[in-house]
Amino acid sequence: IESYFSPDMWKLIALAVPIIGSSILHMAYNFTDMIWVGKIGVGAVASVGTAGFFINLGWALASIIVVGVSVKVSHSVGAKNTKAAGKYATAGLWGLVGLTLIFTGVLLSMPNQLIEFFKLNDQKVVDDAVDYLVITAAGGFLSFATILFTGIFNAYGFTKLSFRASLFGTLTNIILDPILIFGFALGIKGAAYATIIARIVGLLPLLYYTVIQHRIHFTGFWPRINRLTVIMRIGSPTSFQRISFTIIYIILARIIAEWGPEAIAVQKIGVQIEAITYMLVYGVLQAVSITVGQKYGAKEYSAISGVYKRGLKLAFGIGLITSLLFFFTPELLFSIFVDDPDTISMGSFYLKILAISQLFMCLEMMTSGAFHGLGKTQFPAMVSVSITSLRIPIAYYLGFYTVLELHGVWWSISITSILKGIILFALFYRVMLQLNKNIKPVKVF
């Protein structure tokens, strides 16, 4: 135990805990919406879940900027060059404004056509999904700005400050959801309005820490094209990965819709429950990415493997606990969100099947975090996109041509998660062999 909790491990934990706290708050944020929306009915959950695919697509687009800025700021902080960090932050802010204008414009111009893609066969569900999509899209910049500022604060190592901001936003959402959904009888619209207001409340502390306390810096007013290019070069693979992931899930949702709105609700709720693992491990991922990035910027290449190994120990500990919860208490977890027995029964199989792959998902996430810290975002993107894409043909075959039916769709997710973890680990092992051998940044291919 003493060797497990070494001083370096405690440093990583100290960096990770506030991010894990923020992840838990984000999870609570989503859980709150699902719990209160679930009380409206299964159809309402399907509406929010359907609209949520396009919101997630926006977050994926924003990662072009957010990931690139976070990596370059952490490199600059490691090199003790705060001026460069400020210039990258300024370039990132302008890039985010441009992306927001494009994405929001598309969503607001054709919301009905986007929702109709799913062929939900329930006009009430369709109308609610359109309402939710339009309202949340209108507040898109608030969400994108929050994750950008959070990424910059974390890259500096100010994870406690970003946690405080997340706390304010989440508490606001928890308070407003029942008031707007039921108190003002706004239904689905109330959930969307609560989200926007909560984003504003969460962003204000970050602006205070920036403008008043000067914890982070934005150097200059206009962005330099070369810095914006570097940011987008680093962030584009991750963004492509996340966009592809979202599109794949949209197609999977279209397949799942063949089993009715209940199946869509199971996927939406199941993803939220699975986020227990993802959100907790994401905090460790970010700590690993930040620490690796700072070590890389300081040219302390020999220390990177140790950071990665410590991150794996923490992630596997979390993954083991959540795997056991998913496998042995799936009905209990699903009953938190819905009362419908058929939906709970359907959801229990989802969690049991996904429990098998949780540790491999942890392996994938930790390895991705280390790659991001190195600035080599193309490797996790390459593996993720190629293997995750296999979910579509596997789900289609197992779902429609075997006795597994809907369970086959869940198996397609679990099988590909296992493959991604193994392949990405093997690739990172090769990269580290070359990096430690040459004691300098190298290209693998």
N, C-alpha and C positions, 0 to 999 in steps of 0.2 A: 504493500500500500504506500509506503514511504517513497519508493522509486516511482510509483504511478503518479503521485502528487508531488512531483519535483518542483523547484522554483519556477522553471520555464513553463511547466504545466499550469501552475497557478497564474502566471502572467497571461497565458492563453485563455484560461477560464475567466479571469478578470475582464478581458477584452470581450469575451463571448457572452457572458451573462447578461449585460444590458441589451445586446442584440437579440439574444434568446428571449429576454423579457419583451422586447419590441415585437418579436415574432409571435409570442403568446398573445400579446395585445391584438395583433393583426388577426390572429386566429379567433380571438374572442370577438373581434369586430365582425368577422364573417359569421361566426356561430350565432351572434345576437340577431343578425339579419335573418338567418335560416330559422332560428327558433320562433321569432315573431311572425315571419312570413309563413312558416309552417302552420301556424295557428289559423291562418286564413284558409289554407287548404293545400292539397297536393298540387293542384293546378297552379297556384301562386308560386310554389317552389319551382315548378317547371318553367314558369315565365321568367323568374329571376335567373335561373340557371341558363336558359337559352340566351337572354340578353347578355349574361355574364361572359359568354364566349367572346363577344366582340369587345367588351371592356378589357378582357385579358389580352386580346390582340393589341389594344392600345398600349398596355403596359409592356408588351413584348417590343413594340416599336420604340418606346421610350428608352429601352435598355441599350439601344444604339449609342445614345448619349450617356446614360447613367453609368453603364459598365466602363466605357472608355474613360470618362472623367474620374471615376473612382480609382481605376488602375493607375492613371498618370499622376493623380494627386498623391496616392500612396508612394509611388516611386519618387516623386519630388520631395515628400516629407522625409522619406528614408535618406535621400541625398542632402537633406537640410536646406532645400531651395524653396522657401515659401513664396517667392515671387513667381516662380514657374507654376507652382500649385495654383496661385491666384489667377494666372493667365488661362490655365486649363479650365478653371471653374467658370470664368467669364465666357469662354468659347462654348462651353457646354450649355450654359444658360440660354444663349442665343440659338444654339442648335435645337434645344428643347422647344423654344417658342415656335420655330418653323415647323417642327414635326407636329406640334399640337394643332396648329392652324389647318394643316392638311388632313390629319386624321379626324378631327372634330367636324370639319366641313363635309367629309364623306359620310360620316354616320348621320349627321343631321339632314343631309340631302336625300337619303334613301333608307330610312329605318324600316319601313314596311317591307320593302323588297328583301332586306337582309334577314328579317325574322321569318318571312314566308319560305325561305330556303329549307327550313326544317319540316315543313308540311305537318304541323302539329295537330291539325284536324279538330281544333277546339278554338272557336273565335275569341272566347273570353281570355284564354291563355295567350293567344296572339296579341290581342289588344293590350293586355297588361305588360307583355314583354316589350312592345313598342314604346309604351309610356316610360317604362323603367330605363330603356336604352336611351331615349331622347334626353331625359333629365340628367342621367349620369354622364352622358357625352358632353352636355353643356358645361359641366363642371370638370371636364377632363384636365385642364391645365393645373387645377389645384392639386389633383392626384399626382400628376407628373412632376410638378415643382416640389412636392413633399418628398418624393422618393429621390429626386436629384439632391436636394439639400441634405437628406439623411445619408445618402451615399458619400457626400463630401465630408460631412462631420465624422462618419465612421472611418474614412480614409485617414483623417488626421488622428484617429484614436479617441475621439470624443464620443464614445458610444453611450455614455451615461446621459449626455445632453439630448441625443436623438431619442433615447428611451423616454425621457420626461415628456418630450413633444408627443410621442406616440400615446403616452398615458392620457394626456389631455384629450386628444382626438377620440380615443376609444371610449373613455368615460362619457364624452358628449354623445357618441353614437348610441351607447347602451341606454342612456337616459331618454334620448329623443325618439328612438324606434317605437316603443309602445305608445308614446304620446301622439306622434304624428300618424302612425298606422291605425290606431284604434281610437285615441282621444279625439283627434280631428277627423277620424273616419276617412283618411286619405288612402288607405290600403297600400298597394304596391308603390304608388307615388310617394307615400309617406316614408317608406324605406329608402327611396332614392334621395329625397330631400334631406333626410337625416344623415346620409352618407356625405353629401356635399357640405353641409354645415360642419360636420365633424372634421372634414378635410381642412376647412378654413381654420378651425380651432387648433388643429395639430400643426398647421404651418406657421401660425403666429409666433410660437416660442422660438422656432428655428430662425425666423426673421429677426427676432429680438437678439438672439445670441450672435447673429451676424452683423446687424446694423449698429446695435448699441454696445455690445460687449466685444465685438471684433474677434470672436473665436476662430472664424475662418475668414478668408480674404478673397475678394474678387478684384483682380488687378486689371486696370484699364476699363474702357467702356465697349469699344468695338472688338469683335473677335478677330484673331489672326487665322487666315484660311489654313495655314499649314498645321496649326494646333487643332483646329476643328477636323482636319483630315486625319490626323493621328488618332483623335478620339473616335472617329467613326470607323477607322480601320480596325481598332481594337474591339469596339463595341458591336460591329456589324455581324461577326460570326455568332455571338451570343444572341443578338436580336433575331437573326435568321433562325437560330435554333428555337427560340421561344415562339416566334411567329409560326414556324413549321409545327411545333408542338400544339399550338392553339388550333391551327387549321386541321391537323390530324384529329384532334378531339372534337372539332365541329363535325367532321365526316363520321367519326365514331358515334357521335350523338345522333346523326341521321340514321345510322344503322340501328342504334338502340331504340330509336323512336318507333321502330316496327313492333316493339313490345308494349307500346302505349306510354302515356304521360307518367305513369308510375315508375317505369324504367328510367326515364329521363330524371325524375326526382331522385331515384336511387343513386344515379351517377353524380348528380350535383351534391347531394348530402354526403355520399361516400367520399368524394374528393375533399370535402371539408373535414371529414373525420380523419382521412389519411394525412391531412395537413398537420395533424398532431406530430407525426414523425417529421414531415418536411420542414415545418416552421421551427421546431426545436433544433434540428440538425442544421438548418439554414443559418442560425446564429453562429454555430461552430464553423460552418463554411465561410462566413464573412470574416470571422476572426482569423482563420487560416489564410484567407485571401489577403487581408490587410497586412498580416505579419510577414507572409511570404513576399508581398509587394515591397514592404519596407526593407526587408533583408536584401532583396534583389536590387533595390535602389541604392542601398549602402554597399553593394557588391560583396555581401557576406553569403556567398553561394553555398558554402559547406553547411550552413545552419538550416537550410530549407528542408532537408529530409527529416530532421528532428521535429520541425513544426508540423509537417504532414503526418508523421506517426502519432504525435500527441493528439492531433485533430481526429484521427481514425479511432483512437481509444475512446475519446469522448462520444463520438458519433455512434459507435457500435454499442456503447452502454445505453444510449437513448433508444436506438433501434431495437435492441433486444426487448426492452420493456414494452414498447408500443406494439411489437409483433405479438407478444403474449396477450396483450389487451385485445387486439383485433381478432385474434383466433379464438379466445375463450369467452369474450363478452360482447360479441357483435350485436346481438339483439338489444342489449342494454344501451349501447352507444347509439344505435339508430332510433330507439324509442325516445331519446331526448328531443328529437326533431319532429317526428311524426307519430300519430296514433294508429294509422292504418296497418292492420296485421299483415296484409299482403306485401306492402312496401317494406315493412320491417323484415319479413322472411326473405324477400328478394335481396335486401341489403346485407343480411347476415352472410350470405354466400359471397357477396362482393368483398367484404372485409376479410373473411377467412382465406380467400384466394390471394388477396393482396398481402396478407400477413407473411406469406412465404417469401416474398421478394423485398421486404423492408430493409434487411441488412445490406442487400446488394444496392438498393437505392442510396443508402448511407455511403457505401463505398464510392458510388458514382458521384455523389455530391461533394465529398471531401476531395476527391481527385480533381473535379472541376474547379473547386475553390483554389487549389494549389496552382492549377494551370492559369487561372485568371490572375493570380498574384504575379506570375511570371510574365503576364501580358500575352500568353500564347492561347488566346481564347478560341482559336480555330480548331484545336484538337478536340475538346469536349463537344463543340458544335458539330464537327464532322461525325463523331461517333453517335451522338444523340439523334441527329436528324436521320441518319441512315438506318439505325436500328429501330427508332420509334416509328418510322414510316412503315415498318413491317407489321405494325399493329393492325393496319387496315385490311390487308389480305388475310392475315391470320384470323382476325375477328370475323370477317365475312365468311371464311370457310368454316370455322368452328361454330359460328352462330347459325348458319343456314344449311350446312351440309353434314352436321354431326348431331348426336343426341345431346350434346352439351347446351345447344341453343344459346340463351343469353349468358350463361356461365362461360361459354367459349369466348365471349367478348372480354370478360374479366380476366380469363386466362391469357389472352393476347397481351394484356397490360403487364401481368406479372412475369411472363416469360421474357418479354423484351427488356424489362427492368433488370433481370438477372444478367442478361447478355451485355447490357451497357456497362454494368459495374465491372464485370470481368475484363472486357476489352479495354475500357478506359484505364484500368489499373495497370494492365500490361503495357500500354502505350506510355503511361507516366513513368513506369519503371525504366523504360528504355531512355526516355528523355533525361532522367536523373543520372543514369549511368554516364551519358555523354557530358552532361553539365559538370558533374564532379570530376570527370576525367580531364576535361579541358579547362576547368575553373574559369569559364567565361560563357556568355550567352551563345547558344548554338541553335542551328536549325536541324530539325530531325529529318525532313525530307528535302 
